């Protein structure tokens, strides 16, 4: 009620003022839609000294976080990362090192693991120079030198520290007797007939990206660096063994020579690009396709040796990883490869922390491409963090309320109950694997669209080559698993890991038929199920997904960034359809009333 006028005060009539304060005034405020805060991909680059990494992070539109922030989407470190740190990462995070990769990146570990594979498959691993690890193989080396003397042959050997880098401590010898027996060294046969360019010896720095170890995914970057010696090459003899500028191709060694040529172009100077080198081979009638095929083969076979170690270490860090989960680790490796005069590639070493220094323009151009294309391939999304939290919440609720969990089989259960229990477990296992396969298909589609200058070399498209690599992988696992836990062996030999989407769908359908038979129901005729990988099924899959509750997390959903926009468009479309239906019903109802009148 409005307040009454006071006595003795005459109030003139006034127009209605909407702003006058009334006791019963409606104080409800209009709901103002707040704009969604724009999500940004964050990156922690406290662990790197290279400016090019920060520049590429800015170019990608990522936001650099404070050094102490451990929640960033991307974490970049120059050195290897402790396993404890990888174990603490959330599923939405990415870090640029795998655990266990040191098995091929340390010179002594690489030699040891390669020797094991050479014993099993000598014809496949002919790209590694003959190597001895001191002090354990000192006696074998001395016996080899004695055999050479009997045959009146003399060879040159290159001696390297077991865990050295940047060319430190490397020397050439021809007399093996002078080597100390107790030092930790790597001794290799020296390749005396290298492929020369303008009279100089050189090596290739090839950049490799590994995005996953489960399953293994390898990409080769189609450019890199050609690093040349700074003294004209002469085959080793007693007088020139100490001339390291002639025999070593390491940039960190040759840059100190006054003859080192710095040039801003990719076709001159002591450092050139592999893109230019490929054109050089083409102009000189060399088989470029075979050159790249041999390089790819060398890289894949080397990483096959590492795969059992990396996978085991990754599983130890990330136990119970949900099906379809993306790898929290990736790695950019630098392969150093030497070509002999027949253009056969020889593996020298692998760097798990290749230098991203940009002393010259050619360094900047090549390394910027390596990093930029790698980050695009990784497909880090703003929604990853939100999805991860939603999934954790859903899993916690499921555990709390016991939803979708298989009931435990009680002791003394009948055969019928045991069969049903086995079927339920089988179905759950198949559904998990199906979700994983569909997510992998989605990831491959993204990779195919965003490969840039990278090329997938594992798994290869050639089925014959894939079968050959899988056989080598089986040998590598057999070598690794000798004496290991039987449970780990069973997990790796799980037949579901090699099945495709259609195979899993067939098995699921068979489980449903068997279940209906057990329940005494008549089996229904089922048509072919749509595959996620088939173009015509994409819309069906989306509709099935969008009909489900918004709060639920669909592990088999596409991982593309645009799916939320598609969902919103679809829901708006359905609302419009409902509105049109309602208007039509309303108009027809009015017509009926008019007719009855």
Secondary structure, 3 states (H helix, E strand, C coil): CCCCCCCCCCCCCCCCCCCCCCCCCCCCCCCCCCCCCCCCCEEEEEECCCHHHHHHHHHCCCEECCCCCCCCCEEEECCCCCHHHHHHCCCCCEECCCCCCHHHHCHHHHHHHHHHHHHHCCCCCCCECCEEEECCCHHHHHHHHHHHHHCCCCCCEEEEECCCCCCCCCEEECCHHHCCCCCCEEEEECCCCECCECCECEEEEEEEEEEEECCEEEEEEEEEEEEECCCCCCCCCCCCCCCHHHHCCCHHHHCCCCCCCCCCCCCCCCEEEHHHHHHHHHHCCCCHHHHHHHHHHHHHHHHHHHHHHHHHHHHHHCCCCCCCCCCCECEEEEEEEEEECCCCEEEEEEECCCCCCCCCHHHHHHHHHHHHHHHHHHCCCCHHHHHHHHHHHHHHHHHHHCCCCCCCCCCCCCHHHHHHHHHHHHHHHHHHHHHHHHHHHHHHHHHHHCCCCEEEEECCCCHHHHHHHHHHHHHHHHHHHCCCCHHHHHHHCCHHHHCCHHHHHHHHHHHHHHHHHHHCCCCCCCCCCCCCCCHHHHHHHHHHHHHCCCCCCCCCCCCCCCHHHHHHHHHHHHHHHHHHHHHHHHHHHHHHHHHHC
